[in-house]
Amino acid sequence: MNCFIVYWHPEPRSFNGALLAATRETLTQAGHQVRVSDLHAMGFDPVSGRHNFTTVKDPGFFKQQLEELYAGEHDGFAPAIETELKNLEWCDLLILQFPLWWFGLPAVMKGWVDRVFAMGRTYGGGHFYENGVFQGKRALLSLTTGGPREAYEPGAFNGDMAGVLRPINRGILRFVGFEVLAPQVCYSPAHLSEEERAQALADHAQRLRGLHLESPIEVGIY
């Protein structure tokens, strides 16, 4: 497979960083092609604006979707955005690796979605959900939490993890056509022992080796 990993964490030595390293090594050893966008290392700017584009449709009023459509027709995406778009179009599998912050994507990764998932290029014109641009491709959320597993059960302190992740799995990934795999969640790694963290990394790698055999999940509706 062609595997594209989008990663964000401000500390390279974090457990997210260890998961990224394990993912890249495991997939490469299995014979897959791997590309990584390390958004923190790249200094990726999450703020949208005219700098997304080299073209201008309406100089008097900025409407991002209108500019995205125009850029798609006139090869007008800024190089940083065009690179990410080409990675999305290249991949068979998209992995988002991140710490769960405030029940969602960290700001920089959400900004990556805001800037890169461009209308006309990744969705629109009747291309949504099962008819989405990226139909036939798969996506996986790999994340860490601060709270323990029991805090993310139905009816528990933080609520059902499937519900927590639905805005990402359905509202972003499925919306543009990706088939979504079951999330890979490492609960509260900061409170695990060294042996438990090592086992979590080993379990993660083991799953990755069989990922091509997995079936997508039903992400549910609101």
C-alpha positions as CSV (number, residue, x, y, z in Angstrom):
1,M,0.0,0.0,0.0
2,N,0.9,3.7,-0.3
3,C,0.6,4.9,3.3
4,F,0.4,8.6,4.2
5,I,0.9,9.5,7.9
6,V,-0.1,12.9,9.1
7,Y,1.4,13.5,12.6
8,W,1.3,16.2,15.1
9,H,2.7,16.5,18.6
10,P,4.9,19.3,20.0
11,E,7.4,16.9,21.7
12,P,9.3,14.4,19.5
13,R,10.1,12.2,22.5
14,S,6.4,11.8,23.3
15,F,4.5,8.5,23.1
16,N,2.9,9.8,20.0
17,G,6.4,10.2,18.6
18,A,7.2,6.6,19.5
19,L,3.9,5.5,17.8
20,L,4.9,7.4,14.7
21,A,8.4,5.8,14.6
22,A,6.8,2.3,15.1
23,T,4.3,2.9,12.4
24,R,6.8,4.1,9.9
25,E,9.2,1.2,10.6
26,T,6.5,-1.5,10.7
27,L,4.8,-0.4,7.4
28,T,8.2,0.0,5.6
29,Q,9.4,-3.4,6.8
30,A,6.1,-4.9,5.5
31,G,6.9,-3.6,2.0
32,H,4.6,-0.6,2.0
33,Q,5.5,2.8,0.7
34,V,5.4,5.5,3.5
35,R,5.2,9.3,3.4
36,V,5.0,11.4,6.6
37,S,3.9,14.9,7.2
38,D,5.2,15.9,10.6
39,L,3.2,19.1,11.0
40,H,5.1,20.4,14.0
41,A,8.5,19.8,12.5
42,M,7.3,21.4,9.2
43,G,6.0,24.5,11.1
44,F,2.7,24.0,9.3
45,D,0.6,27.1,9.4
46,P,-3.0,26.0,10.4
47,V,-4.5,29.4,9.5
48,S,-6.4,29.6,6.2
49,G,-6.3,32.7,4.0
50,R,-5.2,33.9,0.6
51,H,-1.8,32.3,1.2
52,N,-3.4,29.0,0.4
53,F,-3.4,30.0,-3.2
54,T,-1.3,31.4,-6.0
55,T,-4.4,32.4,-7.9
56,V,-7.1,34.9,-7.1
57,K,-10.7,34.6,-8.2
58,D,-12.2,37.5,-6.3
59,P,-9.7,40.1,-5.0
60,G,-12.4,42.1,-3.2
61,F,-14.0,39.4,-1.0
62,F,-12.3,36.2,0.3
63,K,-14.5,33.1,0.2
64,Q,-12.3,30.1,0.7
65,Q,-14.5,27.5,-1.2
66,L,-14.7,29.8,-4.2
67,E,-11.0,30.3,-4.3
68,E,-10.4,26.5,-3.8
69,L,-12.6,25.8,-6.9
70,Y,-10.8,28.4,-8.9
71,A,-7.4,27.1,-7.8
72,G,-8.3,23.6,-8.7
73,E,-9.2,24.7,-12.2
74,H,-6.0,26.9,-12.7
75,D,-3.3,25.0,-10.8
76,G,-3.4,27.6,-8.1
77,F,-2.7,26.0,-4.8
78,A,0.3,27.2,-2.9
79,P,3.2,24.6,-3.0
80,A,2.7,23.5,0.7
81,I,-0.9,22.8,0.1
82,E,-0.4,21.1,-3.3
83,T,2.2,18.8,-1.8
84,E,-0.3,17.6,0.9
85,L,-3.1,17.2,-1.7
86,K,-0.8,15.1,-3.9
87,N,0.0,12.9,-0.8
88,L,-3.7,12.4,-0.2
89,E,-4.3,11.5,-3.8
90,W,-1.3,9.1,-3.8
91,C,-2.1,7.2,-0.7
92,D,-4.2,4.0,-0.3
93,L,-4.1,4.4,3.5
94,L,-4.3,7.7,5.5
95,I,-3.2,7.6,9.1
96,L,-3.8,10.5,11.4
97,Q,-1.5,10.3,14.5
98,F,-2.3,12.7,17.3
99,P,-3.1,13.3,21.0
100,L,-6.8,13.7,21.7
101,W,-7.1,17.4,22.8
102,W,-10.4,18.7,24.0
103,F,-12.2,15.7,22.5
104,G,-10.9,16.4,19.0
105,L,-8.0,17.1,16.7
106,P,-5.3,19.4,18.0
107,A,-5.5,22.8,16.4
108,V,-2.7,22.4,13.9
109,M,-4.0,19.1,12.6
110,K,-7.5,20.6,12.3
111,G,-6.0,23.5,10.5
112,W,-4.3,21.1,8.1
113,V,-7.7,19.7,7.3
114,D,-9.2,23.2,6.9
115,R,-6.5,24.1,4.4
116,V,-5.9,20.8,2.5
117,F,-9.4,19.3,2.2
118,A,-10.2,21.7,-0.6
119,M,-13.6,22.0,-2.3
120,G,-13.4,20.7,-5.9
121,R,-10.3,18.7,-5.2
122,T,-11.4,16.6,-2.2
123,Y,-15.2,17.0,-2.2
124,G,-18.1,18.7,-4.0
125,G,-20.0,18.2,-7.2
126,G,-21.9,15.3,-5.8
127,H,-18.8,13.6,-4.4
128,F,-19.6,13.0,-0.8
129,Y,-19.6,10.0,1.6
130,E,-19.9,6.7,-0.4
131,N,-19.5,8.7,-3.6
132,G,-16.6,10.7,-2.3
133,V,-13.4,11.6,-4.1
134,F,-11.4,9.2,-2.0
135,Q,-13.7,6.2,-2.2
136,G,-11.7,3.0,-2.2
137,K,-9.1,4.5,0.1
138,R,-9.0,3.8,3.8
139,A,-8.2,5.9,6.9
140,L,-7.2,5.2,10.4
141,L,-7.1,7.4,13.5
142,S,-4.3,6.5,15.8
143,L,-4.4,8.6,19.0
144,T,-3.6,8.8,22.7
145,T,-5.7,10.1,25.5
146,G,-5.1,11.6,28.9
147,G,-7.9,9.6,30.6
148,P,-8.1,5.9,31.1
149,R,-10.1,3.5,28.9
150,E,-12.9,3.2,31.4
151,A,-13.6,6.9,31.1
152,Y,-14.5,6.5,27.4
153,E,-17.1,3.8,27.7
154,P,-20.8,4.4,26.9
155,G,-22.3,6.3,29.8
156,A,-18.9,6.9,31.4
157,F,-17.2,10.1,32.6
158,N,-16.1,11.2,29.1
159,G,-18.6,9.3,27.0
160,D,-18.4,6.7,24.3
161,M,-15.1,7.0,22.3
162,A,-17.0,6.2,19.1
163,G,-19.2,9.2,19.7
164,V,-16.2,11.4,20.6
165,L,-14.5,10.5,17.3
166,R,-17.6,10.6,15.1
167,P,-17.0,14.3,14.0
168,I,-13.6,13.2,12.6
169,N,-14.5,9.8,11.3
170,R,-17.8,10.8,9.7
171,G,-17.6,14.6,9.4
172,I,-14.1,14.6,7.8
173,L,-12.9,11.2,6.6
174,R,-16.1,9.5,5.5
175,F,-17.4,12.8,4.1
176,V,-14.7,12.8,1.5
177,G,-15.1,9.1,0.8
178,F,-12.5,7.3,2.9
179,E,-13.5,4.0,4.4
180,V,-12.7,4.2,8.1
181,L,-11.0,1.5,10.1
182,A,-11.5,1.0,13.8
183,P,-9.5,3.6,15.7
184,Q,-6.2,2.7,17.4
185,V,-6.4,4.2,20.8
186,C,-3.7,4.1,23.4
187,Y,-5.3,5.2,26.7
188,S,-3.4,7.3,29.1
189,P,0.2,6.3,28.1
190,A,1.6,8.9,30.6
191,H,0.3,6.6,33.4
192,L,1.6,3.3,32.0
193,S,4.7,1.6,33.1
194,E,7.7,1.2,30.7
195,E,6.7,-2.4,30.2
196,E,3.1,-1.4,29.5
197,R,4.2,1.2,27.0
198,A,6.5,-1.3,25.3
199,Q,3.6,-3.7,25.0
200,A,1.3,-1.0,23.6
201,L,3.9,-0.3,20.9
202,A,4.2,-4.1,20.1
203,D,0.4,-4.4,19.9
204,H,0.3,-1.4,17.6
205,A,2.9,-2.9,15.3
206,Q,1.1,-6.2,15.3
207,R,-2.1,-4.6,14.2
208,L,-0.4,-2.7,11.5
209,R,1.0,-5.8,10.0
210,G,-2.5,-7.1,9.4
211,L,-4.2,-3.8,8.6
212,H,-4.6,-4.6,4.9
213,L,-6.9,-7.5,5.9
214,E,-9.2,-5.4,8.0
215,S,-12.7,-4.3,7.0
216,P,-14.0,-0.8,7.6
217,I,-16.3,0.1,10.5
218,E,-19.7,1.8,10.4
219,V,-19.0,5.2,11.7
220,G,-22.6,6.0,12.5
221,I,-24.8,9.0,11.9
222,Y,-25.7,12.0,14.1
